[in-house]
Amino acid sequence: MSAAVVREREVVWSAAVGTASYDDDRETTADTQYRIGSITKTFTAVAVMQLRDRGLLDLDDRLEEHLPDVAAGSPTIRRLLAHLSGFQREAGEMWVTGDVPSDEDLLRGLAAYERVLPAARAHHYSNLAYGLLGAVVARGGAMPYTEYVDEHVLRPLGLARTSWQPQAVYAHGYLVDEYAGTVYREPHVDTRGVAAMGQLWSTVGDLCAWAAFLAEGDERVLAPDTVEEMWFPQVMVEPTRWDRGWGLGLELVNRGERIFGGHGGAMPGHLAAVYVDRATRVGAVALTNAGTRGMTSELALELACATIENWPAPPEPWRPEPDPPEHVRALLGRWWSEGNEFVFTWKDGRVNARPTGVPPSVPSSVFEEVDGGWRVVSGRERGERLRVEGDRLVWAGYLFTREQRPFAL
């Protein structure tokens, strides 16, 4: 197993233990490459979002608008990304027969694939959905899926140890016999036409860089606003237990007051995980070449949580703000609406507002000045306008006054 922790784009801890290959008794290292399985889906999702940002698709387009021979009424790109498509889990029975579909086979089989649930009925994990998203990327990007990801994602981010086939030095995958303690070498399965669901190999170092990207974006690949969009929950996996959900290609895990985004991965003889907390920019990676009992997702989350708890980032020193403009100063202070008190402040060159008494974890509303008024760019009532009318405010359709007042309709 190899593991690492990243904070603010810096790998702050890494370790490796055990054997990468029993053929030559080679020990693993922090630079050993492992198969990362379904973590590949996060790269696929980023490629889809790039095409959206380039105007080549809309997330609410139906699949039939981008692939030939898809039946009318197909699920949307958004639902494919969030495992809400209702498509069957796999592209046929490749894990039973060994018959891995080519790009052409994947599309030829469209008529035979089942919709096991109505779209958006419930979360249903689907490797097939991501295989089809890979085909969407290939058509929209006008090149094979793997070449598109190489050119538009891996190379710009400098992920030189992330590849579609294993590159030395890499770990062989094994199955450990439950009772005898012996090991069996697992095959390297080339996923061919469904590569978009789980073909990649990588290292803890590259995946730490990927975690940092997923936390804040990088203009060379995807704007921060688009990365933020990927974190917005589309579905809860278990509606009765809000501990795990899905965004646009990102698994979202609730750990107390923190939401970690990332993905787990499993392929024959390999288990993998990468998760990151956007608030602290702390993430962790765990990779192993044992196909069972690796608990890589749990380990990565525990490493990240332990780092945040036991090694907190130093607080930023307080600095005085520059004087706000006069028309801004007139907004600052206490306002009342619906019987509740709000405090407007000036921070980092922007107007902020928050109700009194809310927990510190609740973000403030942050305003930008636009078109002679104000609009919320983050926090409560995002997107809504605020209008100044003399000694009162109108925000999101509600009146704000300097004194507490009843509704006066």
Secondary structure as UniProt FT lines:
FT   STRAND          2..7
FT   TURN            8..9
FT   STRAND          10..16
FT   STRAND          19..21
FT   TURN            22..25
FT   STRAND          26..27
FT   TURN            30..31
FT   STRAND          33..35
FT   HELIX           37..39
FT   HELIX           40..53
FT   TURN            54..55
FT   TURN            59..60
FT   HELIX           63..65
FT   TURN            68..69
FT   TURN            72..73
FT   HELIX           77..81
FT   TURN            82..83
FT   HELIX           94..97
FT   HELIX           103..108
FT   HELIX           109..112
FT   TURN            119..120
FT   HELIX           127..141
FT   HELIX           145..149
FT   HELIX           150..154
FT   HELIX           155..157
FT   TURN            160..161
FT   STRAND          174..176
FT   TURN            178..180
FT   STRAND          183..185
FT   HELIX           192..197
FT   STRAND          201..202
FT   HELIX           204..216
FT   TURN            219..221
FT   HELIX           224..230
FT   STRAND          235..238
FT   TURN            239..240
FT   STRAND          241..246
FT   STRAND          251..255
FT   TURN            256..257
FT   STRAND          258..267
FT   TURN            268..269
FT   STRAND          270..277
FT   TURN            278..281
FT   STRAND          282..288
FT   HELIX           296..310
FT   HELIX           326..329
FT   TURN            330..331
FT   STRAND          333..337
FT   TURN            338..339
FT   STRAND          340..347
FT   TURN            348..349
FT   STRAND          350..355
FT   TURN            356..357
FT   TURN            360..361
FT   STRAND          365..370
FT   TURN            371..372
FT   STRAND          373..378
FT   TURN            380..383
FT   STRAND          385..389
FT   TURN            390..391
FT   STRAND          392..395
FT   TURN            396..397
FT   STRAND          398..401
//
